[in-house]
Every structure is written in structure tokens, then in C-alpha cells.
Amino acid sequence: MISEENVSGEMAIETTRAALCRQEFLERLRVQGYAPCTVRTYNGIVGQFCAEVEKRGLNAGKLDGAAVEAARRAVLANASESARTYAKFCLTRFIDYLVDAGVAGLPEPPCKEPTALDRLREEYDLYLRQQRALSEATIYHCLRFLERFMAFRFGETLGDLNAIP
């Protein structure tokens, strides 16, 4: 049975681990030759992220993709319009570092329903591979031609292929 003291102790250890990851990340930037002002900027942005994680009561075991994305959005919401792009870049690098260290997980990309044009592209790709046995380079160029032609002829949506003269 886990007592309150053990849970608190575990959370303190996990918080320390997140802080260590932050310090290791910043030290890695210093070793790579980043300017002190750049490291300070990273420190500020990463510090906001870590504070947001701690404010939500998340430890390393609970840093799944959804929690990471929620904390990331909260930090970016506080950033000014002019600094948001750079803050997004800094956060992405730190989150990637956390994922590589095994402390956090990435959010699942949203499932996109394939369009009719996507299905046509997949069928054409399959045809080029199985029926024509073309090389990867040739398949690549054929698919690029298909995409350019369809965009020129129909735009964003797939039109009636029988209407092509």
C-alpha cells in the first residue's frame, strides 16, 4: 500500500528529474556553442513549460502526449505574437529532448480521413509498383506529375476523370 508520504516523495523525485532534464538540455546548448543570450531565452521558455507541467501536477510518468500538448499550448498562449514562432521552435526542441530521454511522449497526430485524391494516388502508386515494377525514383516522379496535373486540372478536389479530353 502506498502512503501519502511515498506518493509525495515520488512526485518530488519526478519533479527533480524534470528539472535535471531541463538543466541537461540547457547544458547541451552551452556545449554546442550557443550564445549565452540564446541559452537564457531557451531557459525562460523551457522554464515556463516546466512550471506549467508542475502547476498541473504532472510527473514524468504522466507526461503523455495529451499532457505535453496541453502544457505546450498554455505556454504559447502566454507568448507575445512576435515571440510565438521562436517559442514554438524552442519548445519543440525541448519536448523532443524529453521524448528522447524517455520522460515524455508525443501527442498522436490527428487521423486524417483520406480524400478521393488520396485514394487515387495510393491506387496509382500500387499500380506503378506491382503492375509496372518501376524504380523508386520513377515512381516518385510519376506521383509528382499526377499531383501537379490534378491540381492544375481540378484544384483541391478530385473532379470527373472522364471529363479529361
N, C-alpha and C positions, 0 to 999 in steps of 0.2 A: 504494500500500500504506500502510495506517495503522499508525504505530508506537505503542508504549505511551505515549510522551510525548504524542502527539496525542490519544489517547483520554483520557488523564488531563487534558489541557488542556481538552478539550471538556466533560468532566464538571465541571471546576471552573467553566467558563463557565456551564453549565446550572444548577449549584447557586447561583451568584451571581444568575442570572436568577430562580430561585425565591425567593431572599432579597429581590430587588428587588420582586417581586410582593407579597411579604409586607409590605414597607415601604410600597409604594404603597397597598395595601389599608388599612393602619393610618392612613396619612396622610389617605386619603379619609374615614375615620371621624372623624378630628380636624376636618377641614374641614367636615364635615356637622354638627359641633357636639356630638358625643358627649362625655360626661363623661370625664375622664382615667381614672377607675377602670374605666369600661366598656372603654376602649381597652386598658388593662392586662389586663383579663380576656380580651379578644379576642387580645391579643398572646400570652398564656400558652397558650391553646388552639390558636391557629394555629401557634405555635412548636412545640408537641408534634406537630402534623401534619407540619410541615416536617422535624422531627427524625426522625420515623418514615419519611418519604419518603427522607431521606438515609441512614438506617440500612439501608434495603432496597436502597440503591444505584441508585435510580431518578433519571433526569434528566428534563427536560421532555419529551423525545421519547418516553419510556417511560411517561408518566403517562396510561395509557389508563383506561378505566372500571373495569376489574377492580383495577388497582393503586390507584386512588384510593379505591375502596370498601374494600379491604383495610387501607389506612392509616387510613381513617376509623374502621373497626371497632376497630382497635388503640387508637386514641386514646380512643374511647368506652368501651372495656373498662377503661381506667385511670381513668376519671372516676368519682367517687362517685355513688351512686344519686340523691342530691338535686341534683347538678350536671349530670347526664347530659342532661336535656332542653335546658338552656341551651347546653351544649357542642355538642349536635347542631345547634341553631339557628345557632350561630357558625360551625361547620364548613361547614354548608350554604351560608351566605353567602360564605365564603372560597372554597369549591370552585366556586361559581357565578362568582365573580370570576376564578378561574383559567381556567375554561372560556371566559368572555368574552374573556380576554386571549389565548386560543389556546395556553395552556400545558398544559392537561389536557383529558381527555374525561370525559363522564359514563358511568356504568355503564348497560348496556342493561336496561330494565325486564324482569322475567321475563314470559315468554309465558304468558298465561292461556288455558286451554282454555275456549272458550265453552260455557256450560251450555245446557240446553234453554230456560230462561227467556231467556237472552241471544239465542238464535236466534229465539225468538218475538218478542222486542222488535224485532230487526232486520227481520223479515218485516213486522211491523205498521208500522214506520217506512217501509219501502219501499212498502207499500200506501197509506199516508196521502199519500206524496209523488206516486207515479205514478198511482194509480187515482183518488184523491180530489183531488189537486192543492191541498192545503191550505197555508196560510201557515205560516211557521216558528213563529210564536207558537202557532198552533192545534196544530201537531204536537207542540210541546213540552208543552203542557197535556194532550194525549191520551196521550202516553207517560208522563207523571207519573201520570195516572189509572190507566193499565194497571199500573204498578209498585205503586201503593198497593193496587189491587184484588187483584192476585196475591199480595201479601204478606199481606193480610187473609184471603184465601180459602185459600191453600196454604202460606204461610210462606216458607221459604228455597228449597224445591224446587218444581218445576212438577208439579202433580198432573194428574189426568184432567180435561181441559177438558169432556168430555161429561157429567161429573157435576155441572156447574153447572146448577141449575134455571132 
